[in-house]
Amino acid sequence: MRAGTALLAAMAVLIAGCDQFAPAPERPATALEFPEPDRPVAEVVSNQFSNEDARDERNEAQVVMDLADIEEGTTVADIGAGEGYYTVRLAQRVGSDGRVLAQDISRDALERLGRRVERERLENISIKLGRADDPQLPTDSFDRIFLVHMYHEVTEPYAFLWRLWPALAENGQIIVVDVDRPTDRHGIPPKLLFCEFGAVGFRLVEFIERPDIRGYFARFERGESRSEPEAIEACSNG
């Protein structure tokens, strides 16, 4: 009996170990032509980066919108919109002549955001479900695309950025706000960020460290050409 008990205990340890190091989910078929990223991704634990009141106390959204040159009439996509912290503030900034598209890969988050939009009667916001490797945005549509505290959670960055390229209008830009720390700790080192964007063909326009928003601000625009998927080389996370 003791031997049997010991064997069962050993098997339990092995099984627990297998669960602890379970293989990552299979990549979507639509991403297989792109290189696999050399970086871990932290589990998405919330659609809210932090309490909205706390973010407003440090004037986060206003600072980022000022840096991104958001004006009345601007057309913006808020990717990874979650509960809508940036979405509603962008809608107020761009006014009735502007548009905001809120996108997320979580149906639950978008349903909650939809109720908020109705409650606050924000008529210049539309909502769209995206995919991990494809933001599903209309072409030639956006002056600014916001990726705020979410890019480090993108599991297929090369496919995602490649398919983001056509959504920018002429002179459009992508705005990234994130934190300089490892991707599995809900951030991304700037060097890795620059490399992944550059691998697809984007050009860094501006990079600013901003302690007041607890992170950094980066601005990208399209370069001369978009890389072909088979020509993209994965960036090292080392």
Phi and psi restraints in degrees (value plus and minus 20) as a CYANA .aco file:
   2 ARG   PHI     -82.5   -42.5
   2 ARG   PSI     -61.1   -21.1
   3 ALA   PHI     -83.1   -43.1
   3 ALA   PSI     -61.4   -21.4
   4 GLY   PHI     -84.9   -44.9
   4 GLY   PSI     -61.0   -21.0
   5 THR   PHI     -83.2   -43.2
   5 THR   PSI     -61.8   -21.8
   6 ALA   PHI     -83.7   -43.7
   6 ALA   PSI     -59.6   -19.6
   7 LEU   PHI     -84.6   -44.6
   7 LEU   PSI     -63.2   -23.2
   8 LEU   PHI     -82.8   -42.8
   8 LEU   PSI     -59.7   -19.7
   9 ALA   PHI     -83.6   -43.6
   9 ALA   PSI     -61.9   -21.9
  10 ALA   PHI     -84.0   -44.0
  10 ALA   PSI     -60.8   -20.8
  11 MET   PHI     -84.0   -44.0
  11 MET   PSI     -58.2   -18.2
  12 ALA   PHI     -82.7   -42.7
  12 ALA   PSI     -60.5   -20.5
  13 VAL   PHI     -83.3   -43.3
  13 VAL   PSI     -63.5   -23.5
  14 LEU   PHI     -83.4   -43.4
  14 LEU   PSI     -63.6   -23.6
  15 ILE   PHI     -82.8   -42.8
  15 ILE   PSI     -63.3   -23.3
  16 ALA   PHI     -80.5   -40.5
  16 ALA   PSI     -59.8   -19.8
  17 GLY   PHI     -83.6   -43.6
  17 GLY   PSI     -58.3   -18.3
  18 CYS   PHI     -84.9   -44.9
  18 CYS   PSI     -60.3   -20.3
  19 ASP   PHI     -84.6   -44.6
  19 ASP   PSI     -57.2   -17.2
  20 GLN   PHI     -84.6   -44.6
  20 GLN   PSI     -54.1   -14.1
  21 PHE   PHI    -134.7   -94.7
  21 PHE   PSI      21.7    61.7
  22 ALA   PHI     -80.9   -40.9
  22 ALA   PSI     124.6   164.6
  23 PRO   PHI     -84.3   -44.3
  23 PRO   PSI     130.5   170.5
  24 ALA   PHI     -86.2   -46.2
  24 ALA   PSI     134.5   174.5
  25 PRO   PHI     -78.1   -38.1
  25 PRO   PSI     131.6   171.6
  26 GLU   PHI     -83.4   -43.4
  26 GLU   PSI     126.1   166.1
  27 ARG   PHI     -90.8   -50.8
  27 ARG   PSI     126.0   166.0
  28 PRO   PHI     -84.7   -44.7
  28 PRO   PSI     125.7   165.7
  29 ALA   PHI     -79.0   -39.0
  29 ALA   PSI     -50.9   -10.9
  30 THR   PHI     -93.6   -53.6
  30 THR   PSI     -26.4    13.6
  31 ALA   PHI    -127.0   -87.0
  31 ALA   PSI     -25.1    14.9
  32 LEU   PHI     -88.0   -48.0
  32 LEU   PSI     -41.2    -1.2
  33 GLU   PHI     -98.5   -58.5
  33 GLU   PSI     -27.3    12.7
  34 PHE   PHI    -123.9   -83.9
  34 PHE   PSI     133.8   173.8
  35 PRO   PHI     -86.5   -46.5
  35 PRO   PSI     130.7   170.7
  36 GLU   PHI     -98.5   -58.5
  36 GLU   PSI     111.8   151.8
  37 PRO   PHI     -87.8   -47.8
  37 PRO   PSI     125.9   165.9
  38 ASP   PHI    -117.3   -77.3
  38 ASP   PSI      43.5    83.5
  39 ARG   PHI    -181.0  -141.0
  39 ARG   PSI     123.6   163.6
  40 PRO   PHI     -96.4   -56.4
  40 PRO   PSI     141.1   181.1
  41 VAL   PHI    -146.2  -106.2
  41 VAL   PSI     109.1   149.1
  42 ALA   PHI     -90.6   -50.6
  42 ALA   PSI     128.8   168.8
  43 GLU   PHI     -85.7   -45.7
  43 GLU   PSI     117.3   157.3
  44 VAL   PHI     -95.1   -55.1
  44 VAL   PSI      92.8   132.8
  45 VAL   PHI    -121.9   -81.9
  45 VAL   PSI     -35.6     4.4
  46 SER   PHI    -183.2  -143.2
  46 SER   PSI     132.2   172.2
  47 ASN   PHI    -109.5   -69.5
  47 ASN   PSI     -18.4    21.6
  48 GLN   PHI    -135.4   -95.4
  48 GLN   PSI     108.2   148.2
  49 PHE   PHI     -89.8   -49.8
  49 PHE   PSI     -60.8   -20.8
  50 SER   PHI    -187.7  -147.7
  50 SER   PSI     157.1   197.1
  51 ASN   PHI     -78.8   -38.8
  51 ASN   PSI     115.0   155.0
  52 GLU   PHI     -84.7   -44.7
  52 GLU   PSI     -58.3   -18.3
  53 ASP   PHI     -82.2   -42.2
  53 ASP   PSI     -61.5   -21.5
  54 ALA   PHI     -84.0   -44.0
  54 ALA   PSI     -58.6   -18.6
  55 ARG   PHI     -88.1   -48.1
  55 ARG   PSI     -57.4   -17.4
  56 ASP   PHI     -90.0   -50.0
  56 ASP   PSI     -51.4   -11.4
  57 GLU   PHI     -81.4   -41.4
  57 GLU   PSI     -53.5   -13.5
  58 ARG   PHI    -116.1   -76.1
  58 ARG   PSI     -10.1    29.9
  59 ASN   PHI      42.0    82.0
  59 ASN   PSI      13.2    53.2
  60 GLU   PHI     -77.6   -37.6
  60 GLU   PSI     -74.8   -34.8
  61 ALA   PHI     -82.3   -42.3
  61 ALA   PSI     -60.3   -20.3
  62 GLN   PHI     -85.2   -45.2
  62 GLN   PSI     -61.3   -21.3
  63 VAL   PHI     -81.5   -41.5
  63 VAL   PSI     -67.5   -27.5
  64 VAL   PHI     -86.2   -46.2
  64 VAL   PSI     -61.9   -21.9
  65 MET   PHI     -85.4   -45.4
  65 MET   PSI     -57.1   -17.1
  66 ASP   PHI     -83.9   -43.9
  66 ASP   PSI     -66.6   -26.6
  67 LEU   PHI     -81.6   -41.6
  67 LEU   PSI     -54.4   -14.4
  68 ALA   PHI    -106.0   -66.0
  68 ALA   PSI     -19.2    20.8
  69 ASP   PHI      41.2    81.2
  69 ASP   PSI      23.5    63.5
  70 ILE   PHI    -101.5   -61.5
  70 ILE   PSI     103.4   143.4
  71 GLU   PHI    -147.8  -107.8
  71 GLU   PSI     153.9   193.9
  72 GLU   PHI     -80.1   -40.1
  72 GLU   PSI     114.9   154.9
  73 GLY   PHI      71.8   111.8
  73 GLY   PSI     -26.5    13.5
  74 THR   PHI     -90.2   -50.2
  74 THR   PSI     124.0   164.0
  75 THR   PHI    -125.6   -85.6
  75 THR   PSI     103.2   143.2
  76 VAL   PHI    -150.7  -110.7
  76 VAL   PSI     123.1   163.1
  77 ALA   PHI    -131.5   -91.5
  77 ALA   PSI     110.8   150.8
  78 ASP   PHI    -128.5   -88.5
  78 ASP   PSI      80.5   120.5
  79 ILE   PHI    -109.4   -69.4
  79 ILE   PSI     114.1   154.1
  80 GLY   PHI      52.0    92.0
  80 GLY   PSI      23.8    63.8
  81 ALA   PHI     -84.3   -44.3
  81 ALA   PSI     -48.6    -8.6
  82 GLY   PHI      37.1    77.1
  82 GLY   PSI    -147.8  -107.8
  83 GLU   PHI     -99.6   -59.6
  83 GLU   PSI     -25.7    14.3
  84 GLY   PHI      77.3   117.3
  84 GLY   PSI       0.7    40.7
  85 TYR   PHI     -74.1   -34.1
  85 TYR   PSI     -72.0   -32.0
  86 TYR   PHI     -96.8   -56.8
  86 TYR   PSI     -55.4   -15.4
  87 THR   PHI     -74.7   -34.7
  87 THR   PSI     -70.8   -30.8
  88 VAL   PHI     -90.2   -50.2
  88 VAL   PSI     -53.7   -13.7
  89 ARG   PHI     -95.2   -55.2
  89 ARG   PSI     -55.3   -15.3
  90 LEU   PHI     -84.0   -44.0
  90 LEU   PSI     -61.3   -21.3
  91 ALA   PHI     -81.1   -41.1
  91 ALA   PSI     -60.7   -20.7
  92 GLN   PHI     -86.4   -46.4
  92 GLN   PSI     -58.1   -18.1
  93 ARG   PHI     -90.7   -50.7
  93 ARG   PSI     -63.4   -23.4
  94 VAL   PHI     -99.1   -59.1
  94 VAL   PSI     -38.6     1.4
  95 GLY   PHI      51.8    91.8
  95 GLY   PSI    -192.7  -152.7
  96 SER   PHI     -87.9   -47.9
  96 SER   PSI     -42.1    -2.1
  97 ASP   PHI    -107.1   -67.1
  97 ASP   PSI     -27.7    12.3
  98 GLY   PHI    -124.3   -84.3
  98 GLY   PSI     152.4   192.4
  99 ARG   PHI    -158.0  -118.0
  99 ARG   PSI     126.8   166.8
 100 VAL   PHI    -148.0  -108.0
 100 VAL   PSI     106.3   146.3
 101 LEU   PHI    -125.4   -85.4
 101 LEU   PSI     101.2   141.2
 102 ALA   PHI    -118.3   -78.3
 102 ALA   PSI     103.8   143.8
 103 GLN   PHI    -145.0  -105.0
 103 GLN   PSI     124.3   164.3
 104 ASP   PHI    -176.4  -136.4
 104 ASP   PSI     141.8   181.8
 105 ILE   PHI    -115.8   -75.8
 105 ILE   PSI     -19.7    20.3
 106 SER   PHI    -122.7   -82.7
 106 SER   PSI      96.2   136.2
 107 ARG   PHI     -83.7   -43.7
 107 ARG   PSI     -59.0   -19.0
 108 ASP   PHI     -81.4   -41.4
 108 ASP   PSI     -64.7   -24.7
 109 ALA   PHI     -82.4   -42.4
 109 ALA   PSI     -61.1   -21.1
 110 LEU   PHI     -89.3   -49.3
 110 LEU   PSI     -53.1   -13.1
 111 GLU   PHI     -85.2   -45.2
 111 GLU   PSI     -62.6   -22.6
 112 ARG   PHI     -85.1   -45.1
 112 ARG   PSI     -60.3   -20.3
 113 LEU   PHI     -85.1   -45.1
 113 LEU   PSI     -59.0   -19.0
 114 GLY   PHI     -80.0   -40.0
 114 GLY   PSI     -61.3   -21.3
 115 ARG   PHI     -85.1   -45.1
 115 ARG   PSI     -57.1   -17.1
 116 ARG   PHI     -86.1   -46.1
 116 ARG   PSI     -63.0   -23.0
 117 VAL   PHI     -80.5   -40.5
 117 VAL   PSI     -62.9   -22.9
 118 GLU   PHI     -85.3   -45.3
 118 GLU   PSI     -62.9   -22.9
 119 ARG   PHI     -83.5   -43.5
 119 ARG   PSI     -59.0   -19.0
 120 GLU   PHI    -113.3   -73.3
 120 GLU   PSI     -18.4    21.6
 121 ARG   PHI      34.4    74.4
 121 ARG   PSI      31.6    71.6
 122 LEU   PHI    -117.9   -77.9
 122 LEU   PSI      79.7   119.7
 123 GLU   PHI    -106.2   -66.2
 123 GLU   PSI     -24.6    15.4
 124 ASN   PHI    -121.9   -81.9
 124 ASN   PSI      -0.8    39.2
 125 ILE   PHI    -134.3   -94.3
 125 ILE   PSI     113.7   153.7
 126 SER   PHI    -139.8   -99.8
 126 SER   PSI     137.6   177.6
 127 ILE   PHI    -146.4  -106.4
 127 ILE   PSI     117.9   157.9
 128 LYS   PHI    -163.9  -123.9
 128 LYS   PSI     118.9   158.9
 129 LEU   PHI    -104.2   -64.2
 129 LEU   PSI     113.1   153.1
 130 GLY   PHI    -131.8   -91.8
 130 GLY   PSI    -196.3  -156.3
 131 ARG   PHI    -143.6  -103.6
 131 ARG   PSI     141.7   181.7
 132 ALA   PHI     -79.4   -39.4
 132 ALA   PSI     -52.7   -12.7
 133 ASP   PHI    -129.4   -89.4
 133 ASP   PSI     -12.6    27.4
 134 ASP   PHI    -176.3  -136.3
 134 ASP   PSI      94.0   134.0
 135 PRO   PHI     -89.9   -49.9
 135 PRO   PSI     -32.7     7.3
 136 GLN   PHI      41.0    81.0
 136 GLN   PSI      23.1    63.1
 137 LEU   PHI    -118.2   -78.2
 137 LEU   PSI     128.7   168.7
 138 PRO   PHI     -87.5   -47.5
 138 PRO   PSI     129.8   169.8
 139 THR   PHI     -95.7   -55.7
 139 THR   PSI     132.7   172.7
 140 ASP   PHI      31.0    71.0
 140 ASP   PSI      26.6    66.6
 141 SER   PHI    -140.5  -100.5
 141 SER   PSI     -43.3    -3.3
 142 PHE   PHI    -143.4  -103.4
 142 PHE   PSI     112.3   152.3
 143 ASP   PHI     -94.5   -54.5
 143 ASP   PSI     -55.5   -15.5
 144 ARG   PHI    -160.0  -120.0
 144 ARG   PSI     119.4   159.4
 145 ILE   PHI    -140.1  -100.1
 145 ILE   PSI     100.9   140.9
 146 PHE   PHI    -115.3   -75.3
 146 PHE   PSI     109.2   149.2
 147 LEU   PHI    -143.9  -103.9
 147 LEU   PSI      67.9   107.9
 148 VAL   PHI    -125.7   -85.7
 148 VAL   PSI      96.1   136.1
 149 HIS   PHI      29.5    69.5
 149 HIS   PSI      20.8    60.8
 150 MET   PHI    -159.4  -119.4
 150 MET   PSI     -42.5    -2.5
 151 TYR   PHI     -81.0   -41.0
 151 TYR   PSI     -53.2   -13.2
 152 HIS   PHI     -85.3   -45.3
 152 HIS   PSI     -35.9     4.1
 153 GLU   PHI    -114.6   -74.6
 153 GLU   PSI     -20.2    19.8
 154 VAL   PHI     -94.9   -54.9
 154 VAL   PSI      98.5   138.5
 155 THR   PHI    -101.0   -61.0
 155 THR   PSI     -40.6    -0.6
 156 GLU   PHI    -147.5  -107.5
 156 GLU   PSI      51.2    91.2
 157 PRO   PHI     -82.0   -42.0
 157 PRO   PSI     -56.0   -16.0
 158 TYR   PHI     -91.6   -51.6
 158 TYR   PSI     -64.2   -24.2
 159 ALA   PHI     -84.9   -44.9
 159 ALA   PSI     -61.8   -21.8
 160 PHE   PHI     -80.6   -40.6
 160 PHE   PSI     -70.5   -30.5
 161 LEU   PHI     -88.2   -48.2
 161 LEU   PSI     -56.8   -16.8
 162 TRP   PHI     -81.6   -41.6
 162 TRP   PSI     -60.4   -20.4
 163 ARG   PHI    -103.9   -63.9
 163 ARG   PSI     -32.5     7.5
 164 LEU   PHI     -98.7   -58.7
 164 LEU   PSI     -49.7    -9.7
 165 TRP   PHI     -67.7   -27.7
 165 TRP   PSI     -72.8   -32.8
 166 PRO   PHI     -87.2   -47.2
 166 PRO   PSI     -37.5     2.5
 167 ALA   PHI     -93.7   -53.7
 167 ALA   PSI     -40.0     0.0
 168 LEU   PHI     -92.5   -52.5
 168 LEU   PSI     116.4   156.4
 169 ALA   PHI     -95.5   -55.5
 169 ALA   PSI     154.3   194.3
 170 GLU   PHI     -77.0   -37.0
 170 GLU   PSI     110.8   150.8
 171 ASN   PHI      46.3    86.3
 171 ASN   PSI      -3.4    36.6
 172 GLY   PHI     -91.5   -51.5
 172 GLY   PSI     138.8   178.8
 173 GLN   PHI    -158.9  -118.9
 173 GLN   PSI     132.9   172.9
 174 ILE   PHI    -123.3   -83.3
 174 ILE   PSI     110.8   150.8
 175 ILE   PHI    -129.1   -89.1
 175 ILE   PSI     102.9   142.9
 176 VAL   PHI    -135.9   -95.9
 176 VAL   PSI     108.0   148.0
 177 VAL   PHI    -139.7   -99.7
 177 VAL   PSI     103.1   143.1
 178 ASP   PHI    -175.5  -135.5
 178 ASP   PSI    -191.2  -151.2
 179 VAL   PHI    -143.8  -103.8
 179 VAL   PSI     121.1   161.1
 180 ASP   PHI    -101.7   -61.7
 180 ASP   PSI      65.1   105.1
 181 ARG   PHI    -179.3  -139.3
 181 ARG   PSI     149.1   189.1
 182 PRO   PHI     -78.1   -38.1
 182 PRO   PSI     131.1   171.1
 183 THR   PHI     -83.2   -43.2
 183 THR   PSI     -50.4   -10.4
 184 ASP   PHI     -99.3   -59.3
 184 ASP   PSI     -17.9    22.1
 185 ARG   PHI    -138.1   -98.1
 185 ARG   PSI       9.7    49.7
 186 HIS   PHI      41.4    81.4
 186 HIS   PSI      33.4    73.4
 187 GLY   PHI    -182.2  -142.2
 187 GLY   PSI    -196.1  -156.1
 188 ILE   PHI    -172.4  -132.4
 188 ILE   PSI     107.6   147.6
 189 PRO   PHI     -80.8   -40.8
 189 PRO   PSI     117.8   157.8
 190 PRO   PHI     -73.8   -33.8
 190 PRO   PSI     -59.5   -19.5
 191 LYS   PHI     -78.8   -38.8
 191 LYS   PSI     -62.1   -22.1
 192 LEU   PHI     -89.2   -49.2
 192 LEU   PSI     -59.5   -19.5
 193 LEU   PHI     -78.3   -38.3
 193 LEU   PSI     -69.8   -29.8
 194 PHE   PHI     -80.4   -40.4
 194 PHE   PSI     -60.9   -20.9
 195 CYS   PHI     -85.4   -45.4
 195 CYS   PSI     -65.3   -25.3
 196 GLU   PHI     -85.8   -45.8
 196 GLU   PSI     -63.2   -23.2
 197 PHE   PHI     -84.3   -44.3
 197 PHE   PSI     -63.3   -23.3
 198 GLY   PHI     -84.4   -44.4
 198 GLY   PSI     -54.1   -14.1
 199 ALA   PHI     -82.3   -42.3
 199 ALA   PSI     -50.0   -10.0
 200 VAL   PHI    -106.2   -66.2
 200 VAL   PSI     -43.6    -3.6
 201 GLY   PHI     103.2   143.2
 201 GLY   PSI     -15.6    24.4
 202 PHE   PHI    -100.4   -60.4
 202 PHE   PSI     135.2   175.2
 203 ARG   PHI    -136.8   -96.8
 203 ARG   PSI     111.1   151.1
 204 LEU   PHI     -93.2   -53.2
 204 LEU   PSI     107.1   147.1
 205 VAL   PHI    -121.1   -81.1
 205 VAL   PSI     -57.7   -17.7
 206 GLU   PHI    -176.6  -136.6
 206 GLU   PSI     122.8   162.8
 207 PHE   PHI    -161.6  -121.6
 207 PHE   PSI     106.9   146.9
 208 ILE   PHI    -156.7  -116.7
 208 ILE   PSI     109.8   149.8
 209 GLU   PHI    -103.0   -63.0
 209 GLU   PSI     107.8   147.8
 210 ARG   PHI    -150.2  -110.2
 210 ARG   PSI      72.8   112.8
 211 PRO   PHI     -78.6   -38.6
 211 PRO   PSI     -47.4    -7.4
 212 ASP   PHI     -88.3   -48.3
 212 ASP   PSI     -41.3    -1.3
 213 ILE   PHI    -130.5   -90.5
 213 ILE   PSI      -6.7    33.3
 214 ARG   PHI      35.5    75.5
 214 ARG   PSI      27.7    67.7
 215 GLY   PHI     155.0   195.0
 215 GLY   PSI    -174.5  -134.5
 216 TYR   PHI    -148.8  -108.8
 216 TYR   PSI     141.2   181.2
 217 PHE   PHI    -138.3   -98.3
 217 PHE   PSI     106.8   146.8
 218 ALA   PHI    -150.8  -110.8
 218 ALA   PSI     123.4   163.4
 219 ARG   PHI    -147.0  -107.0
 219 ARG   PSI     108.9   148.9
 220 PHE   PHI    -145.3  -105.3
 220 PHE   PSI     132.4   172.4
 221 GLU   PHI    -156.2  -116.2
 221 GLU   PSI     147.4   187.4
 222 ARG   PHI     -87.3   -47.3
 222 ARG   PSI     118.6   158.6
 223 GLY   PHI    -103.4   -63.4
 223 GLY   PSI    -179.0  -139.0
 224 GLU   PHI     -87.3   -47.3
 224 GLU   PSI     -54.0   -14.0
 225 SER   PHI    -174.5  -134.5
 225 SER   PSI     136.2   176.2
 226 ARG   PHI    -110.4   -70.4
 226 ARG   PSI     112.2   152.2
 227 SER   PHI     -84.6   -44.6
 227 SER   PSI     124.7   164.7
 228 GLU   PHI     -91.2   -51.2
 228 GLU   PSI     124.5   164.5
 229 PRO   PHI     -71.6   -31.6
 229 PRO   PSI     -61.9   -21.9
 230 GLU   PHI     -92.4   -52.4
 230 GLU   PSI     -34.0     6.0
 231 ALA   PHI    -113.5   -73.5
 231 ALA   PSI     -28.7    11.3
 232 ILE   PHI     -95.3   -55.3
 232 ILE   PSI     111.0   151.0
 233 GLU   PHI    -128.6   -88.6
 233 GLU   PSI     110.7   150.7
 234 ALA   PHI     -84.0   -44.0
 234 ALA   PSI     119.6   159.6
 235 CYS   PHI    -102.3   -62.3
 235 CYS   PSI     124.9   164.9
 236 SER   PHI     -99.6   -59.6
 236 SER   PSI     117.9   157.9
 237 ASN   PHI    -114.0   -74.0
 237 ASN   PSI     -12.9    27.1
